[in-house]
Amino acid sequence: MATQNPPVSQTRSFSTVFLIEMWERFGFYGMQVLMVTYMVKRLGFVDSKANLIWGAAAALIYATPAIGGWVGDKLIGTRRTMLLGAVVLTLGYAMLWIPTNNAYFLYIALGVIIVGNGFFKPNAGNLVRKVYEGDDTKIDSAFTIYYMAVNIGSTISMLLTPWIRDYVGAKYGDAWGWHTAFGVCAIGLILGLVNYTLMHRTLAHIGSPADEKPVDVKRLGVVLLAAIGMVFVSAFILQDQTVAKWCVYAAGVVILGIFVHLIRSSEQHERAGLIAALVLTAQTIFFFIFYQQMSTSLNLFAQRNVDLSFNLFGLHLFNWIPEQFQSLNAIWIVLLSPVLVLAYNTMGKVGKNPSVAAKFAWGFAAVAIGFFIYGVGARFAVNGQVSSWIMVWGYGLYSLGELLVSGLGLAMIARYVPARMGGFMMGAYYVASGISQYLGSVVANFASIPTDIKDPLVSLPIYTALFNKLGFAGIACTVIALAMLPLMKKLSSSHSDSVANNLLPAVRSEEFNTPA
């Protein structure tokens, strides 16, 4: 890699990545928060169809980074691929700005977003890994701060886009309300690209070997043609639920096969780390089944069975817009992340920092309690509607679980996977997450409400039956994760021993006031 003169601090390099990621998350979650209800309310889809279409889109959004990571590693460079992804995402959100209710146009726009995310997501995460390469003592905290920082963007957009939809819709008509809200997502990405243009020099020394070479025009052309083809393939998959189902299941088999192949073909000293990554990735699949409820069953539950009046000690504060409850996830992550970073650093100083596998077990326990809160809240519902506070506390525990599982998933890849496989393995991790997003939509359809049911007293027990079952499933996942701890301890120890003599010296970090 090129050496910066004068050297660029980790803080400045890290800031450049997380700021463009923050704006990317602004766009993505601003779109996601509205998408299922847009399909139900504007396009007239039934709950089950909207859930499965978004589940298939989410699966592809998480699957394409496996390809994008390889493109960044081997073809056009990590930095360039991330930038290309941001540009394509901007185009996708701009397409949603166009006021049309044509379903196939929606599938094409989602296809563009899927491809853009595939280029962007793994390469942004891989750049963070490279900023802290050789600094394993801080990697968990680095990714937790990264996770917190990018959630600032999603918090703002998930509060803003539903309000814009209602405000513009009231003045200029419902159609303009929806599409203007989607257009704001494109504006967010434009701001992110401007910001990156001003700060990109801080990453000049970070990236893959391909970043150090001039752009290969032929390779870039092939990548762009393949991207256009993938847009139409994605649109075809989204419009046919049977095709979507088989593609998701086939992707699961392929990823498992790739893991097995990499483990078998890797060097002896690399295998323990790869096996540990496989076990934790399998656990992540189960977590994202829970995670997908946010944009599906919990979103539709808020539309029908939550009292939108938010009160404190009898004093009315404001009324929620139903989709805005999803912002509680990001708000809790921003609030909880510094607490977890402090806890990790404090325990690390005395050699008591729990393993990633132990944190995964704690995460499943938090998710289980969170879903039981929704079930308990139903017992105190008035006219079929639960208090807004039930959503606040349920999302709080749900978000704690996300930080402990998904928030550390990237750190797990960075810790256990050899650097030469970094971009691809981050992509593989996202594929596994995407598979479970689709499975989560299938699970959400157990609470699909028929169109003829309008009474909240009838829909409430349908939703709470699902949430209670998810609570019990969370307990089962916790027990399994705890039972796996001895094996994970053994694998982690073997991995640490194998790389102990190959670690680079730690680098002083401005984010964490800890000794180098």
N, C-alpha and C positions, 0 to 999 in steps of 0.2 A: 504494500500500500504506500501511497505517497505520504510524505511527512510534512505536516503543516509547520510553517515558520513565520510568526511565532506559533507555538503549539496551541490548539484549540482545547479549551477545558471540556470535560465531560458534560458539565452543566449546559453549555451552549449547544453542543451537538445534540444532547438529549432534548433540549427545548425545541429545536427545529423539528424533530420528528414528532414530538407529542403535540405541537401546535397544529401541524397539518392533519394529524390523526384526530385532534379535537374537532376540527371543522368537518372532517369526513364523518365522524360520529354524529355531528350536528345534522348533516344531511341524511344519513342513514336512518337515525331514530326519528327524525321529523317525518320521514316517509313511513316508517314501520308503524308508528303510533296510530296512523290513520288508515293503513291499508286494508285491514280486515273489515272495519266498519264501512270503508268506502265501497268495497265489493258488495257488502250486504245492503247498504242504504242507497247507493247510487246505481250500482249495476244490477241489483235485485237478486243476488246470489243467496241461496240458503246458507245457514251457518256452516253446515258440514262441507259444502263446496268451497266456501271462502277459506275455511280453516285449512283444507287440504291443498288448495292452490298456494296459499301463503307458506304452508309447510314445505311444499315442493320447491318454492322459490328460496326459502331459507336454507334448504338442503343444498341447493345449487350455489347459493351465496357462500356457504361454508365449504363446499366441495372444490370450487374452482381455484382457491388458493394453492391447492396441491400442484396445479399446473403453473400458476403464477410464481410460486416459489422457485420452481425449476427454471422458468424463463429468466428470473432475476439472477439466479446462481450461475447459469450456464450461457445464456444467449445475449441479453442486452444490458445486464447489470442491475443490481438491487435498487440503486437510487433511481435509475431511469425507469424501471418497471413500476416503482411506486408512483412516480410522477405521471406516467402514462395512465395508470389506474385512476388517479384523481381527475384527470381530464375526461376520461370515459364516463366516470361517475357523474360528473357535471352535466354531460350530454344526456345521460339517462334521466336525471331529475328534471332537466329542462323539457324533456319529452312529456313528462307527467304534467307539466305546466299547461300544455295544450288542452283546451276545453273540449274533449270528446269522451263519449261513454262507450266507445267501441272496445269490446273486450280483447280482441286480438291486438289492438294497438297497445293496450295495457301489458299484454304478454311480451310484446317487442321491447317496450320500455323497461320492463323488469329484466329482460334478457340483457340489455345494455348495462343495467346496474349490476347484474350477476357477473358479467365479464370484467367490468371496472373494479369491482370488489376483489375478484380473483387476482388481478394484477397488484392491487394496492395492499391488501391486508397482510399477506405473509412477509412482504418485503419491508413494510413499516416495522413489524415486530422483529424481523431479523436485523434491522439497523439498530434497534435498541440493544439487542443481544451483542452486536459488534461494538457498540459504544462501551459496554462494560465487559468486553472479552478479557479473560484473565483475572476477573475481580469477583470470584464466586461468592465471597463472603457477603456481598451486597446485592446479589442478583435477585433474591426474593423481594427485598425492599424496593429495588429499582422497578421491577415489573408491577409491584403494588402501587407505587406512586404513578407510574405510567397509566395503570388501570384507572386510578382516581382522576388523573388529569383529563383523560379523554372523556370521562363521564360528565365533565363540566359542559362539554358541547351537547351531549345527548340530553342533559337536564334542561338546558335552555330551550332546545328545539321541541322536546315533548310537552313543555308547558306552552310554547309559543304557537306551534302550528295548529292545534285544535282551536285556540282562541282566534287566530287569523281566519280559519275556516268559518267560524261562527260570525265574526265581525264582518268580513267581506260578503259572506253569504246573505246576511241580513240586509246589506245595502245594495248589492248588485246581483243577487240570485244565488241559489244553492250551488250551481255548477261552478261559477267563478270562485265561490268560497273554497271548495275542495281543491281546485287546480291552482289557485293562488298560493294556498298553503304548501302544495307540493313545489311550486316555483321557488319559494323561500329556501328550500333545501338546496336548489341549484345555486342560489346566491351565496349560501354559506360556503359551498365548495369553491366558488370563484374567489371569495375572500381568503380561503385557505391557500389557493394557488398563488395569490399575490404575496401573501406572507412568506411562503416557501421561496419565492423568487428573491425576496429581500434577504433571506437567511441561509440560502443553500450552500454558501461557501463553508459554513461550519461543518458540513458533512463531506467535504472534498477528500478527506483522508479515510472515510468510512465507506465500506461497500464490498462488493464481490470483485474478483479479478477482472470480470468483464467490464466493470465500471472504469478501469484504468486504461482501457483500449478505446480507440475511436469507434463511433457507431458503425456497425456493419449494416449497410443499407439493405442488402438482400435479406439478412436475418430479420431486420425490423419489418420489412415488407411481408415476409412469411408470417410473422407474429400478428400483424394487423389483419391479414387475410383470414388467418385462423380465428381471430377474435370475432370478425364479422360472421363467420360461419357458426361460431358458438352462440352468437346472439339468436340466430334462427333455430338452432337446435334447442336452446333453452325455451324459446317461445313454443315450439312444438311439444316439448315435455310438459310445460305448464298447462296447455290446453287439453291434455289427455291424462286423466288421473290414473288410468291403468299403466300407461307408459311411465309416468312419474314414479309410481310404486315400484316397478321392476328396476328402473334405473337406480333408485335409492338402494334397494337391496343388493343389486349387482355391485354398486360402489362399496358397500360394506365388505363383500367377499374380496374385492380387489385390494382394499386397504389392508385387510387381514393377511392376504397373500404377500403383499409388499413387506409388511412387518416381518413375517416369517422368513422371507427371502433375505432381507437385510440382516436379520439376526444370524442366519445360517452362513451368510457370505462375509460377515464382518470379522475383524480381527478378534482373537480370543479375549483380549483385555477390554473390548468394546461391548461384549455381549451382555454383561450384567446390567449395564446402563440402558441398553436397548430393551431388554426384557422388563426392567422397571418402568420404562416409558410406555411399553405396551400395556402393562397392568393398569397404570394410572390413566391411560387413554381410554381403556375399557370402562373404568369408573366414570370418566367424564361423559361418556355416551349416556349413561343413566342420569347424570345430573342435567343434561340439556333437555331431556324429556320433561323434567320439571320446569326448566327455564322457558320452554316454548309456551307454557300456559299464560305467560304475561301478555302476549299479543293475541292470544286466542281465547281460551275459556275465561281467564280473569278479566280480559278486556270486555267480553260480551256480558259477563256477570255484572260488571260495573254499569253497563248500559241498562240493565233490567232490574237489578236487585240491590243497589247501593243507594242510600240516602245521600244526595249530592250536597246537602247543607253541612258545612264544616263548623262545628261549635266547640267552644272551650269554656268549661264551667258555666254553661248556659248562655254564653255570649256568642252570637253569630259572627263568624269571621268572614266567610266568603262561600260561594258555591263552586264546586268542582265542575269541570266539563268531564264526562266519563273517561275519555281517552287519557286525560291528564294524570290519572292515577298511575299510569305506567312510569311517569317521571319519578315516582317515589323510589323506584329501583335505583336510578342514578343518584338521586339526592342522598339516599342512605349510603351508597358506595362512597360518595365524596366525604360524608361524615365519618364513616367507619374506617376508611383507609388509613388516615394518620394514626388512629388508635392501634390498628394492627401493625403498622410499621414500627411504632414505639414498642409494642409488645415483642415483635421479632427481634429488634435490636437489643432490648433489655435482656431477653432470655439468651440471645446469642452471646452477649458479653460474659455470661456466667456458664456458657456451654450447655444451656438447657433448651435451646430452640427446637421445637418439635419438628419431626420430619414432614416432608410434603405429604406423605401417605397418611400421617396422623391428622394433618390439617384437612385432608379430604374427608376423613371420617367425621370430624367436627362439623364440616360443611353440610354433610348429609343430615346430621342430627338437627342442625338449625333449619334446614329446609322442611324437614318433617314437622317440627313444631310450628313453623309458619303456616303450613297448610291446615293443620289442626285448628289454628286460630280462626280461619275462615269457617270451618265447621262449627266451632263453638259459638262464633258470632251469630250464626243463623238461629241459635236458640233464643237470642234476645232481639230478633228482627221485629220490626213494627210494620204491619201490612206488607210483609214480604220483602222489606228492605232493611239491610244491616247498616250500622253506623259507619261513616267514613273512617273513623278511628280503627275499625277492624282492618281496613285496607292499609292504613299507615303501619300498624304493628306487624301485620302479615308480611308486607313487603320488606319491613326491616329485617326480619329473620331470614326471609328468602334472599335478601341482598347480602347478608352476612355469609350465608352458604355459598353464594356466587363468588364472593371474594376469596373464600377458602378453597374453592374448587376451580372455577374457571379463571379467577384472577391469578392463580398459581400454575395453571396449566401451561402457559407459555414459559414460565420460569422452570417448570419441570423439563420441557424440551431443551431449554438452554443448558440445564444442569446435566442431564443424562445422555444427550445425543451428541455424537462427534461433530465438530464444527463443520466438517466437509459435507455433512448431510443436513445442516441447519435449516436452510430455506425450504428444502423439500419436506423435511419432517414437520416443520411448522404447518406446511400445507396439508400434510397427512392428518395432523391433529385437527385441523379445521374440517376436513372431510368427515372424520368421525363425529365431530360436533354437528355437522349438517345432517348426517343420517339420523341422529337422535332428535334434531329439530323436526324432521318429518314424522318420526315416530311420536313426538310430542303432540303434533297436530292430530294424528290418529287417536291418541289418548283423549285429546280435548273433545273429539266428536262423541265420546260417551256422554257428554253433557250438551249435545246439539239440541237446541230447542226448536220443535216444529213451528212452522210459520203461523199456525192457527192458535198458538198459545201466546196470549198477551198478558195474562194475570201473573204478577210477580209471586203470588202465593203458590202458584203451580210450578213456576220455573225454579224457585229457591231450593226445594229439596233435590232437584235434578243436579244443580251445581254443587251443593254441599255434599251429596253422595260421592261425586268425583273427587272433591277436595279431601274428604276423609280417607278415601282409598289411596290418594297420593301421599297422605301423611303416613299411612301404614307402610307404603312402598318405601318412603324415606327411612323409616326405622329399619326395614330389611336391608337397605343399602348401607346404613350405618354399621349394622352387625357384620355384614360381609367385609366392609372396609377395615373394621377392627380385627377380624379374623385373619386378614391378609398382612397385618403389620409385621409379624415375625419374618415372613418371606421378604417383605419390602426392606426390612432392616438388613437382612442378609445380603440382598442384591445391592443396596446402597453402599454397604460396607465394602463389598467386592469392587464396585465401581470406583469408590474413593481410593482404595488401595492401588488400583491399576493406573490412575492418573496422578497420583500424589507427586511423582517425580517429574511430571510434565507441565505443572501449572506455571503460568507466567507470574511475575511479581505483581502484587496488588497495586492499584493506582489510586491516588488520593482523589476522593470524590467530593464535590461541593454540595451535593444534595444531602449527604449523610455525614454528620460530624463524628466520624469514627476514625481511629488511627489506621493508616495505610499499612 
